[in-house]
Amino acid sequence: MQNETLIALLGPSADPVAAGWRLRELAENESYDGADLILELSEQEDLVRRSDPAILGGLLHVIHSLVMRSAAASEGETLAKVETQRVRQLDQTLPEATPNRHLLLHLLAMIQSEDALAVLLDRLEQSPPGKWIEAAQAISPLMQNPRWKVGSVFPRLLQCLQYPSLAAPTLDLANFLAREHNISPHPAADNISMLNRLLGEVSARLGNFEENPRAFGDDVETVQSTLGEAVSLAVSLCDAVGLIGDESSIGKLNQTVDLKHRRVQCEAAGALARLGDELGKKRILELTTDPAARLRAIAYADELGFGDLVDPELRSETSTAEAEMSLWLTQPQQMGVPPTSIEVVDSRRMLWPSFTDRVDVHLVRFEYSFGEQQYSNIGITGPVTFAISNDVADLPIDDIYAIYAGWHAEHPEIFVIPAEQFNVAQQRAMQGYVKHLEMLEYEEIKPALLGFFLDEQAGVFTALRGEIECIVVTDGLETLDHTIAGRIRPLAPGDVFNLYKGRKMLRTFNPSSNPSMDE
């Protein structure tokens, strides 16, 4: 990037909209070098200080992407071009409000030289990332590529236990070294008293939240972030004190194991069992019967030598499928809590998009009871664990498989174009489909999407059939429609296109077990 371009992109007079387009061009242009961009930016200190933090954050994201893409192609050689002191200089120059600063720390952790690690630790101690997810990403390369010397990071990194965003990632790294690389004693063993105190504090905080969900505030995003940070720290602390193995931790673990959160409960029980406490062993076996905790509880029972006490039925494919769906639903970005009930409603071994061999696919019905209100749907496990937000529960079983197959299929030649973006040729193609639907007696036909499926294409419309509102897909030969009138969570046009292409794929891959098209 030439300095003139850099000045146009940044500076107090930069246009955010124009900068957004320029950043997109940078990200897609393989001729740009992320290491060179770091060098140029570090030489423009005054310009950087006077620039829009949002634009700088976008530029950091582009730089990080370019470096990582080039490093993957060169098997890591590109990282050697990133000058550690230039990264430090740029980081110190950025305005305080600049987002994505943790990506510079991630690059330092990727480099893993003693100089880079020293700069990384300086930055973590002086100005830690504000969010624990960012902090975890920043130091994650130290677990992914452990070529560094332990003495270059520990015990110094333990100073970061005082920062909420860094406490859990710091302990996770220490636990990784103890578990996967047999580092003994545990890097945080000398801090056991502080860890016990932290465990008591975070357990009390989670207990208060369980009694009063408004304890973390009223804003949903803030509550989820705060709760996620607290849960992550509780899990990391339980793992750490269990690996350290000091009996002084039993009291705080007994306090933690009584919390309602399944993951925290399981980690506390696992730590107690590791310390030889019978309550921990008993609670682990109880948790194997809970779908949301089953997989982790069984793993702990196996690891700690009493896996033979687990009911063999709980290891079955059906029980595992229920556990996978339940665990997925408990994630903060999904429902956030385990379902009230869950069951596998159908299982098949079939060829599936992106898989060369047959795979076991399970359809799993789940239900939530919220007082007088109920929410239920059917998701999928096996090749992927997922549930769409719109209701598929009343579709035929074959169609539920099809809609998930269509959703899961990824290929450069499988995509959709929304109606507002049609060009002249696409508008002409859609008019042909409209005429076909009129012949089939559909009315009030309105284009929604033009779908491309390898060498085929199909139009997706909203329409009326017999005065009933529906979504209809046609390629001029085959047509299917789905009624949306009167439904609380009706399928969207994209869902019905997924159903269309999923039927085609499964009919081709598994001809004996797929639905026929509605003509």
C-alpha positions in Angstrom: 0.0 0.0 0.0 1.4 3.4 -0.9 1.5 6.2 1.7 -1.0 8.2 -0.4 -3.5 5.3 -0.3 -2.9 5.0 3.5 -3.6 8.7 4.0 -6.8 8.4 1.9 -7.9 5.4 4.0 -7.1 6.9 7.3 -6.8 10.4 8.8 -9.5 12.7 10.3 -11.2 13.4 7.0 -11.5 9.7 5.9 -15.0 8.7 4.7 -16.1 5.6 6.7 -18.1 4.2 3.8 -15.3 4.6 1.2 -12.9 3.1 3.8 -15.2 0.1 4.1 -15.0 -0.6 0.4 -11.3 0.0 0.3 -10.8 -2.4 3.2 -12.8 -5.1 1.4 -10.6 -4.7 -1.6 -7.5 -5.0 0.5 -8.8 -8.2 2.1 -9.4 -9.8 -1.3 -6.2 -8.7 -3.0 -3.6 -11.4 -2.6 -0.8 -9.0 -3.6 -0.9 -7.1 -0.3 1.4 -8.2 2.5 0.1 -7.9 6.0 3.6 -7.6 7.5 4.3 -4.6 5.1 1.1 -3.0 6.2 2.1 -3.3 9.9 5.5 -1.6 8.9 3.8 1.2 7.0 1.2 1.9 9.8 3.9 1.9 12.5 5.7 4.7 10.5 2.5 6.9 10.4 2.1 7.5 14.1 0.5 10.9 13.8 -1.9 9.7 11.1 -2.9 6.7 13.2 -3.6 8.7 16.3 -5.9 11.1 14.4 -7.9 8.3 12.6 -11.3 6.9 13.2 -10.9 3.9 15.6 -13.6 2.0 13.8 -11.7 2.2 10.5 -8.4 1.3 12.3 -10.2 -1.7 13.8 -11.3 -2.8 10.3 -7.7 -2.4 9.0 -6.4 -4.5 11.9 -8.8 -7.3 10.9 -7.6 -7.1 7.3 -4.0 -7.1 8.3 -4.5 -10.1 10.6 -6.4 -12.0 7.8 -3.6 -11.3 5.3 -0.9 -12.4 7.6 -2.7 -15.6 8.6 -3.6 -16.5 5.0 0.0 -15.9 3.9 1.4 -17.8 6.9 -0.8 -20.8 6.1 0.4 -20.8 2.4 4.1 -20.4 3.4 3.9 -22.9 6.3 4.6 -20.1 8.8 7.5 -18.4 7.0 5.5 -15.2 6.7 5.3 -14.8 10.4 9.1 -14.3 10.5 8.6 -11.1 8.5 6.3 -9.6 11.1 8.6 -7.4 13.2 7.8 -7.7 16.9 8.9 -4.1 17.7 6.8 -2.7 14.9 3.7 -4.5 16.3 4.5 -3.0 19.8 4.9 0.4 18.2 1.6 0.2 16.3 -0.2 -1.1 19.4 1.0 1.8 21.5 0.0 4.3 18.8 -3.6 3.1 18.3 -6.4 5.2 19.9 -7.7 3.5 23.1 -11.1 2.8 21.6 -9.8 0.9 18.6 -11.5 -2.5 18.3 -9.7 -5.7 17.3 -6.4 -4.8 19.1 -6.3 -8.3 20.4 -5.5 -9.5 16.9 -2.1 -7.9 17.2 -1.6 -10.0 20.4 -2.7 -13.1 18.5 0.1 -12.4 15.9 2.7 -12.1 18.7 1.5 -15.4 20.2 1.8 -17.0 16.7 5.4 -15.8 16.3 6.4 -17.4 19.7 9.9 -16.0 19.7 11.2 -14.9 23.2 11.1 -11.3 22.1 7.5 -11.6 20.8 6.4 -13.4 24.0 8.0 -10.7 26.1 6.1 -8.0 24.2 2.9 -10.0 24.5 3.2 -10.3 28.3 4.0 -6.6 28.6 0.8 -5.8 26.7 -1.3 -8.2 28.7 -0.1 -6.9 32.0 -0.4 -3.2 31.0 -3.6 -3.2 29.0 -5.4 -6.5 28.9 -8.2 -7.2 26.4 -11.6 -6.0 27.7 -13.5 -9.2 26.8 -12.5 -12.8 27.9 -13.3 -14.1 24.4 -10.7 -11.7 23.0 -8.2 -12.6 25.6 -8.7 -16.3 24.9 -8.2 -15.7 21.2 -5.1 -13.7 21.8 -3.2 -16.4 23.7 -4.8 -19.4 22.0 -1.8 -20.1 19.7 0.3 -21.0 22.8 -1.9 -24.1 23.0 -2.2 -24.7 19.3 1.5 -24.5 18.5 3.4 -25.2 21.8 6.9 -24.6 20.5 7.7 -22.0 23.1 9.6 -22.3 26.4 7.4 -22.6 29.4 9.8 -20.3 31.3 9.2 -17.5 28.8 5.5 -17.3 29.9 5.2 -18.9 33.4 5.0 -17.9 36.1 4.8 -14.3 34.8 1.5 -14.8 33.0 -0.1 -15.7 36.4 0.1 -12.0 37.2 -2.8 -11.7 34.8 -5.1 -13.7 37.1 -6.1 -10.3 38.6 -7.8 -9.3 35.3 -11.3 -10.8 34.8 -10.9 -11.2 31.0 -7.5 -13.0 31.4 -8.1 -15.2 34.4 -9.8 -18.1 32.6 -7.5 -18.1 29.5 -4.4 -18.0 31.8 -5.6 -21.0 33.8 -6.7 -22.8 30.6 -3.1 -22.5 29.3 -1.6 -23.7 32.6 -4.1 -26.6 32.7 -3.2 -27.5 29.1 0.5 -27.7 30.0 -0.2 -29.9 33.0 -2.6 -32.2 31.2 -1.2 -32.5 27.7 2.5 -32.0 28.3 2.9 -33.4 31.8 4.4 -30.2 33.3 4.8 -30.9 37.0 4.1 -29.2 39.3 1.2 -27.5 37.7 2.3 -23.9 36.7 -0.2 -22.4 39.1 0.4 -24.8 42.0 2.1 -22.1 44.2 -1.1 -20.0 43.8 -3.5 -22.6 45.2 -4.7 -20.4 48.1 -5.6 -17.6 45.6 -7.3 -20.1 43.3 -9.4 -21.5 46.1 -10.5 -17.9 47.1 -11.3 -17.1 43.5 -13.3 -20.3 43.1 -15.4 -19.4 46.2 -16.0 -15.9 44.9 -17.1 -16.9 41.4 -19.3 -19.7 42.8 -21.0 -17.2 45.1 -21.5 -14.9 42.2 -23.1 -17.7 40.1 -25.2 -18.7 43.0 -26.5 -15.1 43.3 -27.3 -15.1 39.6 -29.3 -18.4 39.9 -31.4 -16.8 42.7 -31.7 -13.5 40.9 -31.2 -13.5 37.1 -31.1 -9.7 37.1 -28.0 -9.8 39.3 -25.8 -9.2 36.2 -28.1 -6.5 34.8 -31.1 -6.1 32.5 -29.3 -5.9 29.1 -29.4 -9.4 27.5 -26.0 -9.0 25.8 -24.3 -7.7 29.0 -25.8 -10.6 31.0 -24.7 -13.2 28.5 -21.2 -11.8 28.4 -20.9 -11.5 32.2 -22.4 -15.0 32.7 -20.1 -16.5 30.1 -17.0 -14.9 31.7 -18.1 -16.2 35.2 -18.8 -19.7 33.9 -15.6 -19.9 32.0 -13.6 -18.9 35.1 -15.4 -21.4 37.3 -14.7 -24.2 34.8 -11.0 -23.2 34.5 -10.6 -23.0 38.3 -12.2 -26.4 38.9 -9.9 -27.9 36.3 -6.9 -26.2 37.8 -7.5 -27.2 41.5 -8.3 -30.7 40.4 -5.1 -31.0 38.5 -3.1 -29.5 41.4 -4.6 -32.0 43.7 -4.5 -30.1 47.0 -7.2 -31.2 49.5 -7.6 -27.6 50.6 -9.8 -27.1 47.5 -12.5 -29.6 48.5 -14.5 -27.2 50.5 -14.9 -24.7 47.7 -15.5 -27.5 45.2 -18.4 -28.7 47.4 -19.8 -25.2 47.2 -19.5 -25.2 43.4 -20.9 -28.6 42.7 -24.3 -27.5 44.1 -24.7 -24.9 41.4 -27.4 -25.6 38.8 -25.2 -24.8 35.8 -24.5 -28.3 34.2 -21.0 -27.5 32.9 -19.8 -26.0 36.2 -21.4 -28.8 38.2 -19.7 -31.4 36.0 -16.2 -29.7 36.3 -16.6 -29.4 40.1 -17.6 -33.1 40.4 -14.7 -34.1 38.2 -12.3 -32.2 40.3 -13.7 -33.7 43.5 -13.4 -37.2 42.0 -9.8 -36.5 41.0 -9.1 -35.6 44.6 -10.6 -38.9 45.7 -13.8 -37.5 47.1 -16.8 -39.9 46.8 -19.3 -37.1 46.4 -17.6 -36.2 43.2 -17.7 -39.7 41.8 -21.4 -40.1 42.8 -22.3 -36.7 41.1 -20.4 -37.6 37.9 -22.5 -40.8 37.6 -25.7 -38.9 38.2 -24.8 -36.4 35.5 -24.4 -39.1 32.9 -28.2 -39.4 33.0 -28.6 -35.7 32.1 -28.3 -35.2 28.3 -26.8 -31.7 28.7 -24.0 -33.0 30.9 -23.7 -36.6 29.6 -20.8 -36.4 27.2 -18.5 -34.6 29.6 -19.5 -36.7 32.6 -18.8 -40.0 30.7 -15.5 -38.6 29.6 -14.6 -37.8 33.2 -15.7 -41.2 34.4 -13.5 -42.9 31.8 -10.5 -40.6 32.5 -10.8 -41.2 36.3 -11.1 -45.0 36.0 -14.8 -45.7 36.9 -16.3 -45.7 33.4 -17.4 -49.3 33.8 -20.0 -48.0 36.3 -21.8 -45.9 33.5 -25.0 -47.5 32.2 -24.1 -48.9 28.8 -27.4 -47.6 27.3 -26.1 -44.0 28.0 -23.3 -44.7 25.5 -25.7 -45.7 22.7 -25.9 -43.7 19.5 -29.4 -42.5 20.5 -28.3 -41.3 23.9 -25.3 -39.6 22.3 -27.4 -37.9 19.7 -29.7 -36.5 22.5 -26.7 -35.3 24.4 -25.1 -33.6 21.4 -28.3 -31.7 20.6 -28.9 -30.8 24.3 -25.3 -29.5 24.7 -25.7 -27.5 21.5 -28.9 -25.9 22.7 -27.3 -24.9 26.0 -24.8 -22.7 24.3 -25.2 -18.9 24.9 -25.8 -18.2 21.2 -28.6 -20.7 21.1 -31.2 -21.2 23.8 -28.7 -20.9 26.7 -30.3 -23.5 28.8 -31.0 -27.3 28.4 -34.3 -28.4 27.0 -37.1 -29.6 29.2 -37.4 -32.8 27.2 -35.5 -34.4 24.3 -35.7 -37.5 22.2 -34.5 -39.0 18.9 -37.4 -39.4 16.6 -35.6 -41.0 13.6 -32.2 -42.3 12.6 -30.8 -43.3 9.3 -27.4 -44.2 7.8 -27.1 -42.4 4.5 -24.9 -40.5 2.1 -24.9 -36.9 3.0 -23.6 -33.7 1.4 -19.8 -33.2 1.8 -19.3 -36.8 3.0 -17.9 -39.6 0.8 -19.1 -42.4 3.0 -22.4 -43.0 4.6 -22.9 -41.4 8.0 -25.4 -41.8 10.8 -27.9 -39.0 10.8 -30.4 -38.4 13.7 -33.4 -36.2 14.0 -33.9 -35.0 17.6 -37.1 -33.4 18.9 -36.6 -31.0 21.8 -39.1 -29.0 23.9 -38.9 -26.1 26.3 -41.7 -25.4 28.8 -41.9 -21.7 29.9 -44.9 -21.8 32.2 -47.9 -21.8 30.0 -45.8 -21.4 26.9 -44.0 -24.1 25.1 -41.4 -24.1 22.3 -40.4 -27.2 20.4 -38.7 -28.1 17.2 -36.6 -30.9 15.6 -32.9 -30.6 15.0 -30.2 -32.8 13.5 -27.1 -34.5 14.8 -24.5 -36.7 13.2 -22.9 -35.0 10.2 -23.6 -31.7 12.0 -25.4 -30.6 15.1 -27.9 -27.8 14.3 -31.6 -26.7 14.5 -33.1 -24.0 12.3 -35.1 -21.4 14.1 -38.2 -21.8 12.0 -40.5 -24.7 12.7 -39.9 -28.0 10.9 -41.6 -30.3 13.4 -44.8 -30.9 11.4 -42.9 -31.7 8.1 -42.7 -35.3 7.0 -39.6 -37.0 8.3 -38.1 -37.3 4.8 -38.5 -33.5 4.3 -36.8 -32.7 7.6 -33.8 -34.7 6.5 -34.0 -32.9 3.1 -34.2 -29.3 4.6 -31.1 -30.0 6.7 -29.3 -31.6 3.8 -30.0 -28.5 1.7 -28.9 -26.2 4.5 -25.7 -28.1 5.0 -24.6 -28.3 1.4 -21.8 -25.9 0.6 -20.4 -25.3 -2.9 -19.4 -22.2 -4.9 -22.1 -23.0 -7.4 -24.9 -23.3 -4.8 -26.3 -19.8 -3.8 -29.3 -17.5 -3.9 -29.9 -14.0 -5.2 -32.6 -11.9 -3.5 -35.2 -10.3 -5.7 -34.0 -6.8 -5.1 -30.6 -7.6 -6.6 -31.9 -9.3 -9.9 -30.2 -8.2 -13.1 -32.2 -8.1 -16.4 -31.4 -11.7 -17.3 -32.5 -12.9 -13.9 -35.7 -10.9 -14.0 -36.4 -12.5 -17.4 -35.8 -16.0 -16.0 -38.1 -15.3 -13.1 -40.9 -14.2 -15.4 -40.7 -17.6 -17.1 -41.2 -19.2 -13.7 -44.2 -16.9 -13.0 -45.9 -18.0 -16.2 -45.3 -21.6 -15.2 -46.9 -21.1 -11.8 -49.8 -19.2 -13.3 -50.5 -22.3 -15.4 -50.5 -24.3 -12.2 -53.2 -21.9 -10.8 -51.0 -20.0 -8.3 -52.1 -16.4 -7.7 -50.5 -13.2 -6.4 -47.1 -14.5 -7.3 -44.2 -12.4 -5.9 -40.5 -13.2 -6.5 -38.4 -13.8 -3.4 -35.1 -15.5 -4.5 -33.4 -17.0 -7.6 -31.6 -20.1 -6.5 -28.6 -21.6 -8.2 -27.9 -25.3 -7.7 -24.8 -26.4 -9.6 -26.0 -26.4 -13.3 -29.6 -25.8 -12.4 -31.7 -22.9 -11.2 -35.1 -22.4 -9.6 -37.3 -19.5 -8.6 -38.6 -19.0 -5.1 -41.9 -17.0 -4.7 -44.6 -16.2 -2.2 -48.0 -16.9 -3.6 -51.6 -18.0 -3.0 -52.8 -21.4 -3.9 -56.6 -21.8 -3.4 -56.5 -18.6 -1.3 -53.9 -20.1 1.1 -50.6 -18.2 1.5 -47.5 -20.3 0.7 -43.9 -20.3 -0.5 -43.4 -22.1 -3.8 -40.2 -23.2 -5.6 -40.1 -24.2 -9.2 -37.5 -24.9 -11.9 -40.1 -25.2 -14.6 -40.3 -29.0 -14.4 -40.7 -29.7 -10.7 -42.6 -27.6 -8.2 -43.1 -27.7 -4.5 -44.9 -25.4 -2.1 -45.2 -25.0 1.6 -48.1 -23.4 3.4 -47.1 -20.5 5.7 -50.5 -19.2 6.7 -51.4 -19.5 10.3 -48.0 -20.7 11.4 -46.1 -19.1 14.4 -42.6 -19.8 13.0 -43.2 -20.4 9.3 -40.4 -21.5 6.9 -38.7 -18.6 5.1 -38.1 -18.6 1.3 -34.5 -19.7 1.9 -35.7 -22.7 4.0 -38.0 -23.8 1.3 -35.2 -23.6 -1.3 -33.1 -25.7 1.1 -35.9 -28.2 1.1 -36.0 -28.2 -2.7 -32.3 -28.8 -3.2 -32.1 -31.2 -0.2 -34.8 -33.4 -1.8 -32.8 -33.4 -5.0 -29.6 -34.3 -3.3 -30.9 -37.1 -1.1 -33.0 -38.5 -3.9 -29.8 -38.8 -6.0 -27.6 -40.1 -3.2 -30.1 -42.3 -1.5 -32.8 -43.2 -4.1 -34.6 -45.7 -2.0 -35.4 -43.4 0.9 -36.3 -40.0 -0.4 -39.5 -38.2 -1.0 -41.0 -37.6 -4.4 -41.5 -34.1 -5.7 -44.9 -32.5 -5.7 -45.7 -31.9 -9.3 
